[in-house]
Structure formats: C-alpha cells, structure tokens
Amino acid sequence: MIDGSIKIIGDLDRDEDRQLCMEPVFPKYCIWTSFAVSTGGLYVGIRITVTDLNDNIPTWHERSILLRFREESQEVIKTELPVANDPDLDLNGIQDYRLKGNERYIDMFKLEVIKNAHSGTSPLEDISPKFRLYLEVVGSLDRETEALYNLTLLAYDGAQPYHTGTLQIVIEVLDENDHAPQFISQSYVATVSEDVVVGTEIHLTGINSTDNQADSVADYSPSTSTRILMKTNRLIATDRDAGANGRVEYNFATATDPSVFYTFHLDKHTGVIRVAQPLSFDTGPREWNFHVLATDLGRPARSSSTLVKIQLNDANTHGPEIKMRIQPPKAYAVRIEQAKKSGLISSLDPQVLYIPENSPPIVEPLALFTVSDKDTGPGGIFRCYIDEAHTPESVPPVNISQTLSQTSLAGHFELNFTATLPNWKVYSLFVLRPIDREAIQKSDLFITCEDQGYPSRKSFVHLTVFLIDENDNAPKFTQNHYRIHILEGNRPNISAGKVVAVDTDDGENGRVTYKIEWPSEEKLQANSKNNDWLRIDDHGKLIVSQTLDREASPNGFRFKVTAVDNGTPIRLNSTADVELIVDDLNDCTPTFTENQYNFTIPEDFGQSFVSERYVGTVKAIDCDLGINAAVTYSILDPGLPFGITGGGILKTTRLVDREIRSIYRLTVLARDGAADIVTVGDHESHTRSANNYLASKRVTQLEHKVRTSAAQVWITVVDVNDHHPVFVHPNSSHYQIPVSVHEEKNFLLTRMVAIDKDNGANGKIRYKLLSQPSSDLFEIRGETGELFIKNRMDSSHLGTLLLTIEASDQGIPPQSNNVTVEIKIVDALPTGQTKQTGQRLSLIGLDDMGSDGADRTGAIEINKLIIMCIIISTTVICFIMVVSIALFVRRNPCCRSIFPLQSQNHLSQTDQCNARWDEGEEGEEKRLSEEGTEFKITAQSVADAGTKAPATVCVCSHDPTISNRYAEFLRFHSPNRHVYNGDFNRLQADPSGCHFLARNRMLCENAASLGSLNGLASCLLERANLLSLATPHRLYDHRSSSFLDKKIPSLKRVL
C-alpha cells in the first residue's frame, strides 16, 4: 500500500551540503522544496526545513600567526587580527573573542572586538554574525627585557555543546640599538713574567671596585673592593642588543701610549691580549696602563671602555756565575814531582787538581770559587755544593748528604763558604780524609751553585782530580786454580790457554809479568822436555813449543804461575795453581792380540737353526782414552754364517753344516770409537777473565777420523755324525739278483755301495748280513760290501731267498741303513762258463737263461761303474784346467784383480815384485806371511837417480787388510800428505776396471821412459786409486799427487 511517506535515506549536513539550502530568500533557514505527482495526476508541493545544530568548532586557516613590532616605538601600535570561521547559525555560531596570555605581559596588549550591524540589505550577509578584531599594544616593548610574547586568541560559540577555537599569536620585538657594550669588570690587572715568549696570552683578573681610589694592582685589596671576578684570559664586554647591534669589537683607546701598540697585540674579535715582542725586566718598562674600547656594530654605534694594568715580574733569567782558581798545596809538591819523574804525570795541567793517593788531610784549601747572581729577590739568592755528576736543571735537587759517601770522590772533599765580596761570595775546597785511588770510580767533581728562583737555575764548574798512584795492591789472579786443556798432537808454539792477573794500580805499579814455577816432581818431567817446552808471555798466555803426547804424559802437568808487578819501592806478587791437561787424540790404531785367530766348532746337528753358538773371542787394544779407545768389531765378509758382538765375541748366526763347508776364512775389522776431533787455533782475547778466554776460543777445523785394523780368523767346522749311510747300489729298497745254482764257491754276486756325508769314522761304512734263510750260503765283506757265495749250492736251494743287508758308520752312536736283496736261484749254466775265455766274470746278463724275468743286472752294474769313472775323470780334468787358467790370469799384471778371493796387490809388474826377495830371506818371508803382513817396497833414491825416473815402486801384500805400517811409511816420507785406509772390501770381478789399469800401466811406462818425475808420480797415484776401487788397499790424497817428490831411500822391506 502506498501511503506517500518521505524517508531520509542519507546523512543531512546543512553546513557542508549546499544542495539542501537552495532557497536564497530564506538565508537563516535551510529549506528544501519539491513536489509530488499522485497516480491521479495531482501535484502536491513539498517543503522540508533542515534546522541547524551546534556541530562545528570555530577555526582559523592557520594554527598560529607571527607579528613583529619594534621596541621603544613612539607611535600607536595596532593591527587587525583574522576572524574565525563557524558555519553554524545564530547562537550556534561565534558569539565572542577573548585574548589570553602570561600574566607578566597580558596587560601590555588589548583586544578590540567590533561586531558588524545587520543592515538586511542583502540576504547573503545574514547567514552568520560578522566581527572585526584589532590587537593594540598598550605597554612599552623592550627587546632586552622580553624578545618574544606568546598570546592565545579564543573564539566562543553560544549554544550547547559549547565550542571554543584558538589561534596562537607570536609577537617578536624587533631590536633597536639602544644599549652600549658593557665590560664585565670596571678594570683589569695582570702580571707578566719577563721570560714569556712572543705570542703568549696574558691572563687577566677583572676588578669591580666601589673604592675609586683603588686604581692599581698594588692598591687593590678585598677590604676596599666589593668582589673579584674570576680570572680570565681575555677582555669580556656584553651588549644586550641583538644582531649587529650586539656584536662587539675591541680596540685600544685613541690616547694609548704607542709603546703599548708595540709591546702587546689586542685581538679585536676575542679581546685576547698577547705579548708582541720580548720583555725585559732589566731594560724596562716594568708596567703598562691603557684603556680598551668595546664598540658594537649598530647604527649609530655605541661603545664603552675599561682600564687595563699590566705589571712585569723578574723571571730569574740568570744563573749563578762561578769562577774557579786551583792552588796546589805545598804539602803535595814532593809527591807531584816524583810522579813527573816516574812518568805517571807527563805534564802539569793548571786545570787539574793533583792529589797523592793515601795522603792525610791538610788545612790548606785546594781551590777557590767566587760566585755571583745578577737576578733580584729569590732568584739572586744561591747555595753551592759538591756533586760527582752534573745534574740537569729539570731534575729536582736532592739531599747531598745522602748521595755522597766515603767510597765516592765527592765524599772526600768539603766546600765551605769563606768570604763575601761586593756582589760576590767566596767558597773554598778542602780534602777531608786520605783517598784510595783504586776505590774511586770517577775522577771528576762538579761544583754546583743553585739559586732559589722559580724555576731555580743552576750553574756548575768541572774539576778534574788526578790521584797520584801508590803501589799498594798486589796482582790478583781471576782464579785460584786454572784447568787448561790442550789436544795432543798440537802444532809447536801454540797457545794452550791464558791466565790473567789484575793489578789495580796505575802505570808501572800495575804492569804485571808472569813466570812459571815447577814443583819438584813436575820439574823432572819438565826437564825431560828440554826445560823450555812451556813458556808464558807478558800477557799470561801459555805457549807450548813442542808437540805433546798424551800417552807419554797421561796425568798432564801441574805447576804454579807467579804474577809480579813492576812497582817501586817494592814489587808485589801473587801465585795461582795451573793444571795443564793433555786431551786425548785418536792417534792410536787398535791392535789385535793375535795376527791370526784359529777356532774350531762342531757343526750343527739337525736341519734347522736353533740358536746362536759361541765360536771364540778376538781382542784388539787401543792405547787411547775414552771413546777413542772404545773398540767395536765387525766382519768384513758378507754372507757368512757368523756374527760378532761389539765385545769381539764370534757367534754363529745360521746353520753350520760341515758337509756344505768345512773351513771358513773371514776378516774381522776393529774400529775405534773416535769422536769429532776439534782442532783449535790460538785466538787472542781482549777479556781479562780466563774463563771467558777459554770459552772464546775459535774453532778452526773439524775433523772426524776413525782408525781401523783387521785380523784373519780361520774357523774349522768339526764333523758330527748327523748322517746315516745311504745305499746308492742297489738304489731301491728291493733288489733282485738271479744266480745259477751251479755257480762255484766265492762267486761274486754283486757289490753293495753306500755313502755317508760325514767325515772320518762318522763316514766310514761297514756292511753285514742281518738275516738269510741259510746261514752258510752267502757272505758279505764288511769293508767292501762284496756279496759272494760262501758254499756251493744244490738243487734244494732252487727258489728265491731274501737277504737283509745293513750298512752302518763308525760314529758314536753309529748310524745305519738296511736294504733287502732278493736272490733268485735258478737251474742254468753258471755265468763263468758263458765266456770263451773261461774267465769267471760276475755281473753278466742272463739273457740266454730262457726263464721269465731274466736278470741282466750284472752287466748293468759294470756299465754304471764305467760311467762313474768317466764322470770322475772329466771332473778332475776340468778342475785342473780351471786352476791353470786362474794361475795364468794371476800372472797377468793387470787382470789378476778379477778374482774375488785374490788378496795380493801390486803397484808394478808382478815379475818385478816377486823377484825382489833374496834367497837368504826365505825364512823371514815365511814368518811375515804367517803373521799376515808382507810388504816389499823397492825405490831408487831420487838423489841417486838425478833426473832419471826412479825405479818402480812395488808393494806386495798377503794381508787382505790395510797395512798400518805402510801408511806410517808414507806419512814418514810425506808428512804433508794424508794417507789412510778405509773399510776392507772383497775384490770384485770387474774386467772393465782391468782395462783401465792396463791403460794406466802404459802411461806409467811412458812417463818412466821420458824421465818425468811428476808424471810418474801422478800415474802411480792414479793406479793406486784405481786399485782401491776393487782391492782391500785404499790410498787417499787430499792434495796434489806428489809424494814421489820426496827422497825415498832404497828399502827392501818396510815393517
């Protein structure tokens, strides 16, 4: 049903939605008009009036406004203020305005509110009330009192709910230059020291005084002044104005004395006063009074002035002035003259104070000092004292009585004030006690004078004191007992060590000489060395003029050294004990107690090695000491089943089987345990300590030298019955022999052959029959093993018989083995009748017997024996050929070295070497061969040969080791050459090395034919080195190959 009602379908806002108020003739009302058409075509007019609500707050377009007024203005200050906006009507709109602010200045301002009258001429003007607002300044504005004013403008509406709008009003007072700068003090005073540097800021003190007569620093006192401001380093003036009106500059007043401009500098921006030129209290001026103006930058400028007073203080710029005069006392004249004659004093120096040592004190002054100071006040007051060292002025003074002692030089003197002269004071120097020169560390005195200024200043004069020495000290050794080591084999005239004695006296009184004093028992030993083998020089160095041997002097030497000074009137001395220890050098070669050792051991029983077995002991003796005498042993033959301990005990290391090898020949090398040998040379030490001297010896050479020797050891392996006989014929456990029943008695059936690897009785075999069916039918010979028919057989013996034959050795216990032989007796022609010769041969085949399995063993046995004979013969022939070839090659002078077991070594042709032995020396040759060392050297003397080449040098040796005797021979004739032997090595089969030796021999022959001594020497040495690569002899040369340049006497044998 349609009832024609009107509904509001949205929010109505009369203030904002101008669509609602479309009727301009009703400004106070918001009326909406329209019409409606009914279904019957009727028009109905509609008017809707929208009434106003108080829903808006009065507002301004800005939240605050800024107003600027000049201070102290003579005109009326009035300005219009903006009004607020409130769209509400009538009482809902703005009804009044008010001004709010701080109570201190709110009365200075007045708000004038003018409300417009409604004329009604225009409907648009009646929409809301209209106001005009004016702000008027009713008080006096002073920017220096209040520069900013904060006010609040309030707008009120008239209906509930009441609303109030606000507008912030900021009033800024613009400055006028209405104030002059003001100094914070009426006057300023300052005190300046004359020693300040140019550019130093002057520290001022501001004074505000109620007493106008207090015009100077001297007149000022707290009793006449109200207060004293804090000290400052600059002038301070303030101006209450702002901007350029308040900026202040400082300048000297126009009437200021020109000297002020030259002496001081005023910073116009900061007010700092600085020193512009050096100041002097002595030349003045000593006080300055001047005015300073403070002027602002306003228009017009305003200014004010203040008084500045500066006083100059004396800065203690002078130190005490000291003049010294030395006056030698008469009491010292005699001792000073003696010192000049003895050379202690070369020439007298007037600036040196000469005092005899240990002299008693005297009453005469030694020196006079006159002192003055140009400063005034405390800076001109001073005191003087004795010091041992010049103390810098920055170091504060100390208590002199605490620093000087009787052991210091200053502690022996006294400085006294003795007189006063105009502007001068006089001090005298006296000696208090005898002075010990050796106890004094320094010989300098400093007379120091110090004033009482601040800071204090010091002056000093240097006084040199020369103490004339007295011979009151004996030489003193740095040690009571010296242990000095020297290595044996030293070079002659070498320094063994040094003893040091110190004499603290001066000159000849302190010059020390040394001498050696031998005890009685040591003196005998020293005399045996021609008395001068040891000497000592003036520096305490012990010089050994001969070569020392530790073995000859195992206990070293003990003696005393006396140190004597050269003082007058008596010479003082002291002694020290010295022990000279000769340290061991490895100069002894280990020597075996036997040239050849022979040991016998039984072979191992069994087929596996169980443990080591003792073989024997070898021993070598070394006459050195310590590690140099510690001998270790080694076997030079590799691959042998023997080893040796460090103590020389030979032991087996593997299974020893006599059947494999019955005799062993090996070489044992004895090697001493030489340590690193340090040969020291003399090194001059400048230290006074003997311990430091020994520790500072310089190592000049480091050498490692080990000495060795070798001995032959023969080990014979004794047989043990560890093998049983083994049958080789028959070679099977079951053996069948066919035999005719018609064979005659003593018919030889076969021969049993058994072998035993053992030796002697252990390998000797006997045969016997252990069992046979018929005890008298067969028999075997025990020695030969021949089996033959003992008795004739008949037909009853036809068939097969089994014989058990035993082969046993003769060892204890015996070893045996058995074999079974099957004798098949058949009815056939006897074997002996098958041959036309009628000879009864055994072991012939039975092919014609016609029986099954006819045995041809007899013929086979004969064939085997023939084959065995052929093999043995061939073996013997081959062995003879090998031996012949070996002997032929051995005769060759070059290629004999290819045989590993050949130890003879020649340096020349073999035929020459072997031809050198005389028939009368065969026994000697045999003895030397048994000893294991045999050498023969034939050399024609160089002196006898002249320019000709010397005879060939031949060395023959049956000893596989290196001969120490030969090495000693080479050392004797070539002391500058080092010849030593290395480890023994088996000869190696080296055909290529043989060709090198052949080439070398050709060079030697050419050199000998040309008479070139040096060429021959080089050739022989090259040959020796080539041989050393493949033989047990090894020669080594550190220098040139020139040992034949020495005269070698003609010798047949060198032992």
PyMOL commands that set and color helices and strands:
alter all, ss='L'
color gray80, all
select helices_A, chain A and resi 90-92+106-108+123-126+222-224+243-245+258-263+330-342+377-380+400-403+410-412+437-439+507-510+520-527+626-629+690-695+760-763+795-797+831-834+847-849+857-891+895-898+910-914+919-931+942-945+964-973+991-1010+1013-1028+1043-1045
alter helices_A, ss='H'
color red, helices_A
select strands_A, chain A and resi 30-37+43-50+64-70+77-81+94-101+109-115+131-137+148-157+164-174+182-183+187-193+204-208+227-232+237-238+248-252+264-266+273-275+287-296+303-313+321-326+352-356+367-372+382-387+413-421+424-431+444-451+458-468+476-477+481-487+494-498+501-502+512-517+534-536+541-544+557-565+573-583+591-592+596-602+614-617+620-621+631-635+642-644+649-652+663-672+677-680+699-703+708-718+726-729+734-740+748-751+753-755+765-771+778-780+786-789+799-809+816-826
alter strands_A, ss='S'
color yellow, strands_A
deselect
rebuild
show_as cartoon
